[in-house]
């Protein structure tokens, strides 16, 4: 069993993880979707810390993104979550790519700036 978190905009994977207004949580068993829910992104003071807490509460073990910033990438990895990259696609297509094992893991040299300064 795997639980995926995917930033979504409508039925598409959102282009930038941190800007997503909602997330699809997909539970897979034997390569088939057994549960799917789309939830609005909660208000967060510190997304780098709060995304991993939210995802941990949902028992997420893998995240599928188009782009992701370094801060949240590192905290998700520290919580044991794998981060996979997809090109812009429907989230159903991204799930199928995950099931077919055709997604690559995000590498640190592919991270994007999150657009704000860290102190």
Backbone as numpy.savetxt, mean C-alpha at the origin, in Angstrom:
# Nx Ny Nz CAx CAy CAz Cx Cy Cz
-2.68 -17.24 3.42 -3.52 -16.05 3.42 -2.64 -14.81 3.42
-3.03 -13.82 2.64 -2.36 -12.53 2.61 -3.41 -11.45 2.73
-3.01 -10.35 3.36 -3.86 -9.17 3.38 -3.08 -8.03 2.75
-3.65 -7.47 1.68 -3.02 -6.40 0.93 -3.66 -5.06 1.27
-2.87 -4.01 1.26 -3.38 -2.64 1.34 -2.96 -1.95 0.05
-3.91 -1.27 -0.59 -3.65 -0.61 -1.86 -4.28 0.78 -1.82
-3.48 1.85 -2.03 -4.07 3.19 -2.10 -4.92 3.29 -3.38
-6.16 3.73 -3.23 -7.04 3.75 -4.40 -7.69 5.12 -4.59
-8.00 5.37 -5.86 -8.76 6.53 -6.28 -9.80 5.99 -7.24
-11.04 5.85 -6.78 -12.04 5.15 -7.57 -11.66 3.68 -7.63
-11.57 3.13 -8.84 -11.16 1.73 -8.97 -9.70 1.61 -9.40
-8.96 2.73 -9.38 -7.56 2.75 -9.81 -6.61 2.82 -8.61
-5.40 2.28 -8.80 -4.36 2.45 -7.79 -3.95 3.92 -7.81
-3.99 4.57 -6.65 -3.63 5.99 -6.55 -2.15 6.15 -6.89
-1.84 7.20 -7.62 -0.48 7.44 -8.10 0.53 7.64 -6.97
0.13 8.23 -5.87 1.06 8.48 -4.76 0.43 8.01 -3.45
1.07 7.07 -2.81 0.60 6.45 -1.58 0.11 7.48 -0.56
0.94 8.45 -0.22 0.63 9.39 0.86 -0.48 10.36 0.57
-0.88 10.48 -0.70 -1.95 11.41 -1.07 -3.30 10.71 -1.23
-3.32 9.41 -1.03 -4.56 8.65 -1.26 -5.62 8.98 -0.22
-6.84 9.17 -0.69 -7.96 9.47 0.21 -8.66 8.20 0.70
-8.30 7.05 0.10 -8.88 5.78 0.56 -7.95 4.63 0.20
-8.19 3.51 0.90 -7.37 2.31 0.70 -8.28 1.10 0.56
-7.89 0.22 -0.36 -8.55 -1.07 -0.48 -7.76 -2.06 0.37
-8.47 -2.82 1.19 -7.89 -3.90 1.97 -8.43 -5.19 1.39
-7.53 -6.03 0.89 -7.90 -7.24 0.16 -7.37 -8.44 0.92
-8.26 -9.37 1.27 -7.83 -10.63 1.91 -7.83 -11.71 0.84
-6.67 -12.35 0.69 -6.51 -13.42 -0.30 -6.31 -14.76 0.40
-6.95 -15.77 -0.10 -6.70 -17.15 0.33 -6.59 -18.01 -0.92
-5.51 -18.76 -1.02 -5.27 -19.61 -2.19 -5.40 -18.83 -3.50
-4.89 -17.58 -3.50 -4.89 -16.78 -4.71 -6.23 -16.19 -5.11
-7.22 -16.29 -4.23 -8.56 -15.76 -4.53 -8.96 -14.71 -3.50
-9.66 -13.68 -3.96 -10.15 -12.64 -3.05 -11.30 -13.21 -2.24
-11.15 -13.21 -0.93 -12.23 -13.69 -0.06 -12.90 -12.55 0.70
-12.24 -11.40 0.76 -12.85 -10.23 1.39 -12.17 -8.99 0.83
-12.99 -7.95 0.65 -12.47 -6.70 0.11 -13.25 -5.56 0.75
-12.52 -4.56 1.26 -13.20 -3.37 1.76 -12.38 -2.15 1.38
-13.08 -1.07 1.09 -12.42 0.20 0.78 -12.79 1.16 1.89
-11.76 1.69 2.55 -11.97 2.58 3.69 -11.31 3.92 3.44
-11.94 5.01 3.91 -11.30 6.32 3.77 -10.05 6.38 4.64
-9.07 7.11 4.16 -7.85 7.31 4.94 -8.19 8.15 6.16
-7.88 7.65 7.37 -8.19 8.46 8.55 -7.32 9.71 8.62
-7.79 10.69 9.35 -6.99 11.88 9.60 -5.77 11.48 10.41
-4.61 11.91 9.98 -3.37 11.52 10.65 -2.51 12.75 10.90
-1.88 12.79 12.06 -0.93 13.84 12.38 0.46 13.50 11.82
0.83 12.23 11.89 2.14 11.79 11.42 1.94 10.53 10.59
1.82 10.70 9.29 1.52 9.57 8.41 2.61 8.50 8.45
3.87 8.90 8.63 4.95 7.92 8.65 4.76 6.92 9.78
4.21 7.36 10.90 3.99 6.47 12.04 2.59 5.86 12.03
1.61 6.61 11.59 0.22 6.16 11.71 -0.23 5.19 10.63
0.30 5.31 9.40 -0.05 4.30 8.39 0.32 2.90 8.85
1.57 2.69 9.33 1.91 1.33 9.78 1.02 0.85 10.93
0.63 1.72 11.83 -0.26 1.32 12.93 -1.63 0.91 12.39
-2.16 1.71 11.47 -3.47 1.41 10.87 -3.40 0.07 10.13
-2.35 -0.10 9.32 -2.21 -1.33 8.55 -1.99 -2.54 9.46
-1.22 -2.36 10.53 -1.02 -3.47 11.48 -2.34 -3.88 12.11
-3.20 -2.91 12.42 -4.50 -3.24 13.01 -5.37 -4.04 12.05
-5.09 -3.92 10.76 -5.81 -4.68 9.71 -5.07 -5.96 9.32
-3.93 -6.22 9.99 -3.10 -7.40 9.74 -2.55 -7.45 8.31
-2.24 -6.28 7.76 -1.68 -6.18 6.41 -0.27 -6.75 6.40
0.03 -7.56 5.37 1.39 -8.04 5.24 2.05 -7.61 3.93
1.28 -7.00 3.02 1.85 -6.50 1.77 1.10 -5.26 1.32
1.84 -4.33 0.73 1.28 -3.07 0.24 1.66 -2.96 -1.23
0.71 -2.53 -2.06 0.97 -2.33 -3.49 0.85 -0.84 -3.78
1.89 -0.26 -4.41 1.92 1.18 -4.66 2.40 1.46 -6.08
2.12 2.68 -6.53 2.77 3.20 -7.74 4.02 3.96 -7.30
3.85 4.86 -6.33 4.98 5.62 -5.76 4.77 5.73 -4.25
5.89 5.80 -3.51 5.82 5.93 -2.06 7.06 6.69 -1.58
6.87 7.49 -0.54 7.97 8.25 0.05 8.81 7.40 0.99
10.03 7.85 1.22 10.98 7.10 2.02 10.61 6.91 3.48
10.02 7.93 4.09 9.69 7.83 5.52 8.70 6.73 5.82
7.58 6.73 5.11 6.56 5.72 5.36 7.03 4.34 4.85
7.81 4.32 3.78 8.37 3.06 3.29 9.16 2.38 4.41
10.04 3.14 5.05 10.89 2.56 6.10 10.07 2.07 7.29
9.06 2.82 7.70 8.28 2.38 8.86 7.41 1.17 8.52
6.89 1.10 7.31 6.14 -0.09 6.90 7.05 -1.32 6.89
8.26 -1.16 6.35 9.22 -2.27 6.32 9.58 -2.71 7.74
9.76 -1.74 8.65 10.09 -2.07 10.04 8.99 -2.89 10.70
7.75 -2.71 10.25 6.62 -3.47 10.79 6.47 -4.82 10.08
7.38 -5.13 9.16 7.37 -6.44 8.50 6.53 -6.52 7.25
6.09 -5.38 6.73 5.27 -5.39 5.52 6.16 -5.30 4.28
5.80 -6.06 3.26 6.50 -5.99 1.98 5.79 -4.96 1.11
6.56 -4.19 0.34 5.99 -3.14 -0.51 6.32 -3.48 -1.96
5.26 -3.62 -2.76 5.38 -3.98 -4.17 4.96 -2.81 -5.03
5.58 -2.71 -6.22 5.23 -1.61 -7.13 4.44 -2.12 -8.31
3.52 -1.27 -8.75 2.75 -1.53 -9.95 2.75 -0.26 -10.77
2.42 -0.36 -12.03 2.20 0.84 -12.84 0.75 1.22 -12.64
0.37 2.46 -12.97 -1.03 2.83 -12.80 -1.95 1.81 -13.46
-2.87 1.29 -12.68 -3.78 0.24 -13.15 -4.98 0.21 -12.22
-5.98 -0.58 -12.57 -7.07 -0.80 -11.62 -6.51 -1.61 -10.46
-7.12 -1.45 -9.28 -6.58 -2.22 -8.16 -6.84 -3.70 -8.34
-7.89 -4.09 -9.10 -8.10 -5.50 -9.38 -6.95 -6.07 -10.21
-6.47 -5.28 -11.19 -5.32 -5.72 -11.99 -4.08 -5.87 -11.10
-3.87 -4.92 -10.19 -2.72 -4.99 -9.29 -2.79 -6.23 -8.40
-4.00 -6.57 -7.93 -4.16 -7.77 -7.11 -3.83 -9.01 -7.93
-4.30 -9.05 -9.19 -3.99 -10.20 -10.06 -2.49 -10.31 -10.29
-1.81 -9.17 -10.48 -0.36 -9.19 -10.66 0.31 -9.75 -9.39
-0.20 -9.38 -8.23 0.35 -9.89 -6.97 0.16 -11.41 -6.90
-1.05 -11.87 -7.20 -1.36 -13.31 -7.16 -0.46 -14.08 -8.14
-0.22 -13.49 -9.31 0.61 -14.14 -10.33 2.10 -13.98 -10.07
2.43 -13.27 -8.98 3.83 -13.06 -8.58 4.63 -12.33 -9.65
4.00 -11.33 -10.29 4.68 -10.57 -11.34 5.04 -9.15 -10.91
4.79 -8.80 -9.64 5.15 -7.47 -9.14 6.54 -7.52 -8.52
7.32 -6.46 -8.75 8.63 -6.34 -8.10 8.47 -5.59 -6.78
9.37 -5.88 -5.86 9.39 -5.13 -4.61 9.99 -3.76 -4.87
9.48 -2.74 -4.16 10.02 -1.39 -4.25 11.43 -1.42 -3.66
12.36 -0.80 -4.36 13.74 -0.68 -3.90 13.96 0.72 -3.35
14.90 0.86 -2.42 15.12 2.16 -1.79 15.48 3.26 -2.78
16.13 2.92 -3.89 16.51 3.96 -4.85 15.32 4.42 -5.71
14.15 3.82 -5.51 12.95 4.21 -6.27 12.01 5.09 -5.46
12.38 5.43 -4.23 11.50 6.20 -3.36 11.41 7.64 -3.84
10.28 8.27 -3.56 10.07 9.66 -3.95 10.10 10.54 -2.70
10.36 11.80 -2.92 10.30 12.77 -1.83 8.85 12.92 -1.42
8.61 13.01 -0.12 7.23 13.13 0.35 6.76 14.58 0.35
7.63 15.53 -0.01 7.18 16.90 -0.21 7.16 17.78 1.03
7.64 17.28 2.15 7.75 18.16 3.31 9.08 17.90 4.01
9.46 18.85 4.85 10.76 18.77 5.51 10.67 17.94 6.79
11.71 17.18 7.04 11.80 16.40 8.26 12.71 17.13 9.23
12.32 17.12 10.50 13.12 17.84 11.51 13.87 16.87 12.36
